[in-house]
Amino acid sequence: MSESSIKNIRNGVIASVVAGIILLLIPTVREYSFKALKWVLSGINWLWNNLFESYFFLGWFLLVIFALALIGFLTIFFGIKSNFDTPEHSTYNSDSIFGMNWRWSWKGYNINDLWCFCPSCDATLVYDDSSRHDFYHSTVTHFLCENCSNRIVGTIKGGDKTYAIGAIKREIDRRIRTGEHEHRRLG
């Protein structure tokens, strides 16, 4: 006998055994599924009957009152929880740093959407970090105002745009830690 015919016989035997087990389980599974369905339907029937019983109020009215109370409780809970999640410095969202006006928003305790604006015309500044590091000069990032004839408004030494944004975030964190942010707000 060849190896492929042995595999065919083996696969046929396995398929026959699996099919036999499935056929043996069908009546048992059907019986249990009917019992479960009957139990669920009796629960629904009990709930329906109790909702329309004659109490001082109808049952469905009590259910509506319970649902509204639950919504009120969850609203209060999440309102109190959100007060604990917001940092006390969440209103500190703008400042003048390195000669530029910076604005940002807070997401929890993290600074989001940090960017700088021209102190003269309040235009969004663009950056230029094309200078390269060599032996005599370190990399700098210039912030330019396109509205004020491409005038350099501010410069941050030490790296590219990512480094400059990180330096501003570190300065904001320092001002929060020292309490200096209370006196330096733009408004």
Sequence and secondary structure as in RCSB ss.txt:
>XXXX:A:sequence
MSESSIKNIRNGVIASVVAGIILLLIPTVREYSFKALKWVLSGINWLWNNLFESYFFLGWFLLVIFALALIGFLT
IFFGIKSNFDTPEHSTYNSDSIFGMNWRWSWKGYNINDLWCFCPSCDATLVYDDSSRHDFYHSTVTHFLCENCSN
RIVGTIKGGDKTYAIGAIKREIDRRIRTGEHEHRRLG
>XXXX:A:secstr
  HHHHHHHHHHHHHHHHHHHHHHHHHHHHHHHHHHHHHHHHHHHHHHHHHTSBSSSBHHHHHHHHHHHHHHHHH
HHHHHHHHHHS TTTT  EEEETTEEEEEEEETTEEEEEEEE TTT  B EEE      SS   EEEEEETTTTT
EEEEEEESSSHHHHHHHHHHHHHHHHHHTGGGT B  
